[in-house]
Amino acid sequence: MNTSSSFSIELRHPRVLPNLITALRVLAIPVLLFLLIRERYAAALSTFIFAGLTDWLDGQVARYVGSDAEEFGKRFDALADKALAGSSLVMLTLIGSVPIWLTCLVVGRDVALVGGFGLIFLWTGRTIRTKPSRVGKWGTFFVLVTVSMALVELLSPNWLPGLLGWTVWGLAGGATVVSGLQYGWRTVAWLWGRED
């Protein structure tokens, strides 16, 4: 059997390519954290940009190969986004570039969601399938903008107007709270057998 032909066929499987690209984003996380610890901020910013590009690319590839509705891929992509955003926020907060209240909001919401869904699974034996809300997507966007601005600020101190930074932090924090409440309501509605 032709090995190269077999490998090519495997790569065309709908689950493979988008998830491989998402896996690259996950692998970029420890690299990013290591570079931040070593204070190699230019390389850290480049790594973060690379991770952001994989987030865009895996969605494009998933739509192209027709796997954009595949459940595992969507969950893997969402977890990769949360891991990238959360770990970056924690490290940048330790450095002093991101306010601790924003990191607590974002990480606290994600921990609460994962823990809550886990408890519900143990209780009911079923998993909740919830689509990310528009507000949640905007929240993730503003968190990633926050990380980007913090990395640029580490490279070029005092370039960022204070009002702009507080505006983005406020938008990220507000969207995080609202999306958390939306997930909470959807969970209650699901538990009571009501439609979203």
C-alpha positions in Angstrom: 0.0 0.0 0.0 1.2 3.5 -0.8 2.1 5.2 2.5 2.1 8.7 1.1 -1.3 8.2 -0.5 -2.7 6.8 2.7 -1.4 9.8 4.6 -2.9 12.2 2.1 -6.3 10.5 2.5 -6.1 10.8 6.2 -5.4 14.5 6.0 -8.5 15.1 4.0 -10.7 13.6 6.7 -13.0 16.4 8.0 -11.8 15.9 11.6 -8.1 16.0 10.9 -7.0 19.3 9.4 -9.0 21.8 11.5 -8.2 20.0 14.7 -4.5 19.8 13.9 -4.5 23.5 13.4 -6.2 24.0 16.7 -3.7 21.7 18.3 -0.9 24.1 17.1 -2.7 26.8 19.1 -2.6 24.7 22.2 1.1 23.9 21.7 1.8 27.6 21.3 0.5 28.3 24.9 3.5 26.9 26.8 5.9 28.5 24.4 4.2 31.9 24.9 4.3 31.5 28.7 8.0 30.5 28.6 8.8 33.5 26.5 7.0 35.8 28.9 8.8 34.4 31.8 12.1 34.9 30.0 11.0 38.5 29.2 11.4 37.9 25.4 8.4 40.0 24.6 8.9 40.4 20.9 9.0 36.6 20.4 6.0 36.3 22.8 4.0 38.8 20.7 4.9 36.9 17.5 3.8 33.6 19.1 0.5 35.1 20.2 -0.1 36.5 16.7 0.7 33.0 15.3 -1.8 31.5 17.8 -4.4 34.0 16.7 -3.9 33.2 13.0 -4.5 29.5 13.8 -7.8 30.5 15.4 -8.9 32.1 12.1 -7.4 29.4 9.9 -9.0 26.4 11.6 -12.4 27.9 11.1 -11.8 28.6 7.5 -10.5 25.1 6.9 -13.4 23.5 8.8 -15.9 25.3 6.6 -13.9 24.4 3.5 -13.9 20.6 4.3 -17.4 20.7 5.6 -16.6 19.9 9.3 -17.7 23.2 10.8 -20.7 21.5 12.4 -18.6 18.7 13.9 -19.1 18.8 17.7 -15.6 17.7 18.9 -13.9 20.3 16.7 -16.1 23.2 18.0 -15.5 22.2 21.6 -11.8 21.7 21.1 -11.5 25.1 19.4 -13.5 26.8 22.2 -11.3 25.2 24.9 -8.1 26.2 23.0 -9.3 29.8 22.9 -10.1 29.8 26.6 -6.8 28.2 27.5 -4.9 30.7 25.4 -6.7 33.7 26.8 -6.8 32.5 30.4 -3.2 31.5 30.6 -2.0 34.7 28.9 -4.1 36.9 31.2 -2.8 35.1 34.4 0.9 35.5 33.3 0.4 39.2 32.2 -1.3 39.9 35.5 1.6 38.4 37.4 3.9 40.7 35.3 1.7 43.7 36.1 0.4 44.4 32.6 -3.3 43.4 33.1 -5.5 44.3 36.1 -6.2 41.4 38.4 -10.0 42.0 38.5 -10.2 41.3 34.8 -8.3 38.1 35.0 -10.4 37.0 38.0 -13.6 37.7 36.0 -12.5 35.8 32.9 -10.8 32.8 34.6 -13.5 32.7 37.3 -16.3 32.5 34.7 -14.6 29.7 32.8 -13.8 27.7 35.9 -17.4 28.1 37.0 -18.7 27.0 33.6 -16.5 23.9 33.4 -17.2 23.0 37.0 -20.9 23.5 36.6 -21.2 21.5 33.5 -19.1 18.8 35.1 -21.4 18.6 38.1 -24.5 18.5 35.9 -23.0 15.6 33.9 -22.3 13.7 37.1 -25.9 14.5 38.3 -27.8 13.8 35.1 -25.4 11.7 33.0 -26.0 14.2 30.1 -23.9 17.0 28.6 -25.2 20.5 27.9 -24.8 21.6 24.4 -24.7 25.4 24.3 -23.7 27.6 21.4 -21.4 30.5 22.2 -23.4 33.7 22.5 -22.7 36.8 20.4 -21.7 38.6 23.6 -19.4 35.8 24.6 -17.7 36.0 21.3 -17.2 39.7 21.7 -15.9 39.1 25.2 -13.3 36.7 23.8 -12.3 39.2 21.2 -11.8 42.0 23.7 -9.8 39.7 26.0 -7.5 38.8 23.1 -7.2 42.5 22.2 -6.3 43.1 25.9 -3.5 40.5 25.7 -2.3 42.0 22.4 -2.1 45.5 23.8 -0.4 44.3 27.0 2.3 42.5 24.9 2.9 45.6 22.7 3.0 47.7 25.9 5.8 45.5 27.3 7.7 46.1 24.1 7.0 49.9 23.9 6.1 51.2 27.4 3.8 54.2 27.6 2.6 53.9 24.0 -1.0 53.1 25.0 -3.3 56.0 26.1 -4.7 55.1 29.5 -8.3 55.7 28.5 -8.1 53.2 25.6 -6.7 50.5 27.9 -9.5 51.0 30.5 -12.1 51.1 27.8 -11.0 47.7 26.4 -10.7 46.2 29.9 -14.2 47.4 30.7 -15.7 46.0 27.5 -13.9 42.7 28.1 -15.1 42.5 31.7 -18.6 43.6 30.9 -19.0 41.1 28.1 -17.5 38.3 30.3 -20.1 39.0 33.1 -23.0 39.2 30.6 -22.0 36.0 28.8 -21.6 34.2 32.1 -25.1 35.2 33.1 -26.4 34.0 29.7 -24.7 30.6 30.2 -26.2 30.4 33.7 -29.7 31.2 32.4 -29.4 28.6 29.6 -28.2 26.0 32.1 -31.2 26.7 34.3 -33.6 26.6 31.4 -32.0 23.3 30.2 -32.4 21.8 33.7 -36.0 22.7 33.8 -36.6 21.3 30.3 -37.3 24.7 28.8 -36.2 25.7 25.3 -33.5 28.4 25.0 
